[in-house]
Amino acid sequence: MSINTSTACHNDSTGHINIIPVCIYSIISTLGLVFNLTALAFFFSHTKSRSQTSVYMTNLAIADTLLILTLPMRIYHHLGFAGLPQWLCDGLGLVLKANMYGSIFLLTCICFDRCMAVSFPMSSRVQEGREKAPLICLGIWILTFGASLPIYLSKRTQVSNKNCFDDLPVYAIQHAVVLPTLFVGFGIPLVIMLICSWGLVRAVHQSTVSQTKLVDSRKIYRMITASLMIFLLSFLPYHVILVILSLYKENIPCSIQSAYRYSLMVACLNTVLDPIAYYFTTDTFRRNVDVSAVQRMFPLNSQS
């Protein structure tokens, strides 16, 4: 039996346009797809020089792209069109959730990998561990989809209001699902990222190369800060709303339901911010990307 949310809310988008979700999801879909396809084209064309970190980045770009591919149906829904079957709405929600948490785990792995590489550059044991990046990525894909699928299947047996993307998902309103999601999906990754970011700053500050000014330590500090801030900006609001939702057993206020939907849009914005923070800012990417080739791939305003 599904949890009763506030019946006073006008949750059904059918028949009228929700302009804000349409605009936000359209911007995310357009920019995110261009950015991530560009990143994937770069990663797959430079397989010989692929590092352990780039393995995580490639999988991150794939996860972000898969998430973006679910957004056109949300745009269609918020434009007021009816007729989307509930199984499709639930399935797209499953793909979005799995890839959002896949992105969180992969971002955590990137931060951890960088910390290990900088803090223990000569350790053979650390190097052996870093070489297991493909297996770790495989484990992340299995974990995210494996954990999400039972939730999707259990929802299929419950009563639904048939409002597609307007209803709060099961993982946002059932305590048995919310608490593990908060702890495993956000709490642990956040703690790891904070510890690794501190470790990176400490390692760079103590390094001889940094002290001799051969490396711009300020640039590294800015990169660490930007990565952490993007993570918090993208995912903290969403999980704060999940905590608030967990306090209600029924009759969730309309304002909280609305806040959940906007926080989900902010979380999806991470698919645009990831390429800016992790791909386009790297020296290797800037040295090797053929700008003219990118323009030919995405001929935006080429006729103007």
N, C-alpha and C positions, 0 to 999 in steps of 0.2 A: 504494500500500500504506500502510495506516495505521500510525502509530507504536504500538508495544506498550507499554501502561501496565501497572501492577502488577496481576497476576491475583489477588493475595491480597485485594484490596479487594472488599467487598460493595457493588458499585455499583448493582445492580439494585433499584429502589425498588418493583417490582411486588409486591403482596401485603402490604405493611406500610406504616404511616404514618410519615413523617418529620415529626415535629411542629414542629421549629424552622423549616424552610423554609416549611411550611404557614402558621404564625403570622406570620412576617416578611413573606412575599409577600401575605398577606391584608391586613395592616395597610397595606403600601405601596399595594396596589391600591385600597383604600377611601379612604384619605386623599389619595393622589395624584390619583385620578380626581376627587374633589370639588374639591380645590384647583385643578387645572388646568382643569377645565370652568368653574369660577367665573372664573378668569383669562381664558379664551377668551371667555366671555360679555361680560366687561368690554371686552376689546380690540375685539371685533367691533361692540360698541354705541357705541364712541367713535372711529369711523374718521375723523371730521373733524379731531379733534385729535391724530391719530396722528403720532408723531415717528419719527425713524430708529431710535432705540433700541427703541421699542415694536414695530417691524417684526421685529427680532431676537427680542424677548420673545414675540411671537405665534408665531413659528416654533418657539421653544424649547418653549412650552406644547404645541404640536402634536406635536413630537418626543417629549416626555415622555408625552403621552397615548397615542401609538402604542406606546411601550414598555410602558406599563402594561397595555394591552389584550392583550399576550402573556402576562401573568403568570397569569391564570386557568387556562390549560392547564398551567402549571408546578405550580400548586396541585393541580389534578386528578391530575397524575402523582405528586406527593409524597404524596397521600392513598392511594396504593397501587393505583390503578386501572390496568388494562392496556388495550391496544387502540389506543393512539395510533400512527398510521402514521409511519414514519420520515421521510417527506417533509414531514409537518406539523411534526415536531420540528425538523428542519433549517430549514424555512422560518421558523418562529417564532424560532429562534436567529438567523437572518439579520436579521429585523426588529428584534430586540432590539439586536444589535450595531450595526446601521446607525444606529439612533436614539440609542444611547448615545454614539457618536462624533459624531453630529450635534449632540447636546446640548453636548458638549465644545467643538466648533468655534463653536457659537452663543454659549456663555458667553464664549469668547475674544473674539468679535466685539463683544459687549456691553461688555466691559472696554476693548477698544481704542477703541470708539466714544465711550465716556465720557471716556477720556483725551484724545482728539482734540478733543472738544467743550469740555473745560475748559481744555486747554493752548493751543488756538488758536481762541478763540471768534469772532474777527473775520476769520479767513482764508476767503476765498471758495473757494480751491482745496480746503481741508478740507471745506467745506460741500458742494461739488460731489461730493466723494468719498463723503460720508456719505449723500447722496441715492441712491447706488447700492445701498443696503441690500437692496431686493428682489432684485436680480440676484445679490448675494453669497449671499443665502439660497438662491436657486435653484441656484447653484453648489455649495453645501454639500450639498443634497439629492442632486444628481447624483453628487458625489464619494463620499458615504457609501454610497449604494446601489450605485453603479457599481463601487466597490472591493470591496464585500461579495459581490456576485453571483457573480463568478468563483470565490470560495472555496466558496460553496454548490454551484455546479455541479461543481467538481472533487471535492467530497466525495461527490457522487452516484455517482461511478465507483469509489469506494474500498470496501473491505470494512468493514462496520460491525458492532459488537456488538449493535446494535438495542436499546440501553438508553436511547434517547431522550435526556432531559436529564441522565442520569447520566454519559454519556461526555464526556470532555474534547473541546471543539471543535477543529477543525483549526487555527484561528487562534491557539490557545493552545499548540500542541505542534509546529508546523512552523516551523523557523527562518526560512525564506523568507517567512513571513507574520508571525511574531512581531516581528522586528526593525523592519520598516517600520511596523507597528502602533504599537510603542513610540515610535518616533522622530516619525512624522507625527501619530499620533493622540493622543499625550500629551506627549512631550518638547517639541516646538515650541509647542503651546498653553500649556504651563506657563511656558516662558520668556517668551512674549509677555505672559501675565497678570502675571508678576512685574515685568517692565519697566513695563507700563502702570500697575500699582498703585503702583509707586514714582513714576512720572510724575504720577499723580493726587495723591498725598500732597505732592509737591514743588510742584505748581501751586496747590493749595489753600493751602499754607503761605505761598507768596509773593504770593497774591492780595490786593489792596487790600480787597476786600469782607470777606475773612476777618479781616484785621487790624483792621478797624473794628467787628468783632463783629456785623455785619449777618447773617452766616451762622454757624450753629453748626458750626464746623470739627470739633469732637469727634464730632459725629453722622456727619459724612462719613467721618472716619477709622474709626469703628466699622463703617460700611457696607462700606468697602473691606476691612477686616480680616475681617469676617464672610463676604464673598463669596469671598475667597481661601481661608479656612479650610474653608468648605463644599466648595469644589472639591478641595482636598487630602484632606479627610476622605472624600469620596465615591470619588475615582478613584485616589489614590495606592496604597492597599492592593492594589487589583486589578492595577495595573501592576507593583507590586513582585513579586506572585506570578507574573505573566507572565515577569518576568526570571528568577525562580528556576526556573520550568518550562523555560525555554530552555536551562538548564544540563544538563538530562537528555536523553539520546538514547532511552532506554527504561527500563522498570521504575521509573516514577515512584512515589515513596512514597505510601502512602495518606494520610498527614497533609498532604502538599502538595496532593493532589487535593481533599481536604476543605477546605483553606484556600482553594483557588480558588473553590469553590462559595460559601463564606461571603463572600469578597471580592466576588463577583458580586452577592450580596444587598445588600451595603453600597453598591455602585455604583448599584443600582436605587433605593436610598433617596434618591438625588439628585433623583428626580422629585417627592418630597415637600418637600425642602429648597429647591428652586428657587423655587417660588411664595412661600415665606416670605421668602426673601432678596431676590428681584428684583421681585415684584409687590405683595404685601401691605404692604411697608414703605414704598412710595412715597406721597408726599402726594397725588398725583393719584388714585391708586387708593382711598385711604381717604376722600377727599372725595366721590368719585362713586359708589362701590359702595353700592347699596341693600341693607342687611343683611336687611331683611324679604323682599326679592325672592330673596336667596340662600337664606333659610330656606324659602321656598315652593318653590324649585327642588329643594332637598335636604331634605325634611321629616323630619329625623332626630329621633326621640323626640317627634314632634309630638303623639302621642296619649297621652303619659304625663303 
